[in-house]
Amino acid sequence: MVTAGGWQASSGSWVHGVFYTRGMLMPLWRSAVLGLLRTALRASVLTTEMTSDEMEAMLMEQERWWSVKIQPLDSTKHFLQYAGRYALRPPIAQRRINDIGDRIVQF
């Protein structure tokens, strides 16, 4: 989930949305997410029991169409109320988390 606008520190104001089509946004979003995962894997920040080749094969499988929903919200307040509900939830189901150690989460 991302906002259509953002805070501009230099002016101290909210910059309203930039128009993106689904066809433009999806490849950019997918590339950014997969790039961050690959960088974390190479830096040994992301660890897995898979081999590097297995992990890369899994990431290559994700080089496909992703569902990206572009939906305007009524106001900044509405967005913060909406996003706040998800900020308290883990990104994966709690039942899938096997162990939480020192800077390590196994699922």
C-alpha positions as CSV (number, residue, x, y, z in Angstrom):
1,M,0.0,0.0,0.0
2,V,1.4,3.4,-1.0
3,T,0.0,6.9,-1.1
4,A,-0.6,8.7,-4.3
5,G,1.1,11.8,-2.9
6,G,3.7,12.5,-0.3
7,W,5.1,15.0,2.2
8,Q,7.5,17.5,0.7
9,A,9.9,18.5,3.5
10,S,11.3,21.6,1.7
11,S,7.9,23.3,1.5
12,G,6.3,21.6,4.5
13,S,3.3,20.6,2.5
14,W,1.5,17.6,1.1
15,V,2.1,17.0,-2.6
16,H,-1.1,15.6,-4.2
17,G,-1.1,12.5,-6.3
18,V,0.7,11.7,-9.5
19,F,-1.3,9.8,-12.0
20,Y,0.0,6.3,-12.8
21,T,-1.7,3.7,-15.0
22,R,-1.8,0.1,-13.9
23,G,0.4,-0.8,-16.8
24,M,3.0,1.7,-15.7
25,L,2.9,1.1,-11.9
26,M,3.0,-2.7,-11.8
27,P,6.4,-3.3,-13.4
28,L,8.0,-0.5,-11.3
29,W,6.6,-1.9,-8.1
30,R,7.5,-5.5,-9.0
31,S,11.0,-4.5,-9.9
32,A,11.5,-2.5,-6.7
33,V,10.3,-5.3,-4.4
34,L,12.3,-8.0,-6.2
35,G,15.4,-5.8,-6.3
36,L,15.2,-5.2,-2.5
37,L,14.9,-9.0,-1.9
38,R,17.8,-9.7,-4.2
39,T,20.0,-7.0,-2.5
40,A,19.1,-8.3,1.0
41,L,19.9,-11.9,-0.1
42,R,23.3,-10.9,-1.5
43,A,24.1,-8.9,1.7
44,S,23.1,-11.9,3.8
45,V,20.4,-9.9,5.5
46,L,17.8,-12.2,4.1
47,T,18.5,-15.8,5.0
48,T,16.8,-19.0,3.8
49,E,17.4,-22.7,3.8
50,M,17.2,-22.6,0.0
51,T,20.4,-22.4,-2.0
52,S,21.2,-19.2,-3.9
53,D,20.2,-20.8,-7.1
54,E,16.9,-22.0,-5.7
55,M,16.1,-18.6,-4.3
56,E,17.0,-16.9,-7.5
57,A,14.7,-19.4,-9.4
58,M,11.9,-18.5,-7.0
59,L,12.4,-14.8,-7.5
60,M,12.5,-15.3,-11.3
61,E,9.1,-17.0,-11.1
62,Q,7.8,-13.7,-9.7
63,E,8.9,-11.8,-12.8
64,R,5.2,-12.1,-13.9
65,W,2.1,-10.1,-13.8
66,W,1.2,-8.7,-10.3
67,S,-2.1,-7.4,-9.3
68,V,-1.8,-3.8,-8.4
69,K,-4.9,-1.9,-7.3
70,I,-5.0,1.8,-7.7
71,Q,-7.8,3.3,-5.5
72,P,-8.2,6.9,-4.5
73,L,-9.0,7.6,-0.9
74,D,-11.2,10.5,0.2
75,S,-8.6,12.3,2.4
76,T,-5.2,12.0,4.2
77,K,-7.2,11.3,7.4
78,H,-9.1,8.5,5.6
79,F,-5.8,7.0,4.3
80,L,-4.2,7.1,7.8
81,Q,-7.2,5.4,9.4
82,Y,-7.2,2.7,6.7
83,A,-3.4,2.1,6.8
84,G,-3.4,2.2,10.6
85,R,-5.5,-1.0,10.7
86,Y,-2.7,-2.8,8.8
87,A,0.3,-1.3,10.6
88,L,-0.5,-3.4,13.7
89,R,-0.6,-6.7,11.8
90,P,2.4,-8.8,10.8
91,P,3.0,-9.0,7.0
92,I,2.5,-12.8,7.2
93,A,0.0,-14.8,9.2
94,Q,1.1,-15.3,12.8
95,R,0.4,-19.0,12.6
96,R,3.1,-19.3,9.9
97,I,5.8,-17.9,12.2
98,N,7.9,-20.7,13.7
99,D,10.5,-18.9,15.6
100,I,11.6,-15.4,16.4
101,G,15.3,-15.0,17.5
102,D,17.9,-12.4,17.6
103,R,17.2,-10.4,14.3
104,I,15.8,-13.7,12.8
105,V,12.3,-14.7,12.0
106,Q,11.6,-18.2,10.7
107,F,8.4,-19.1,9.0
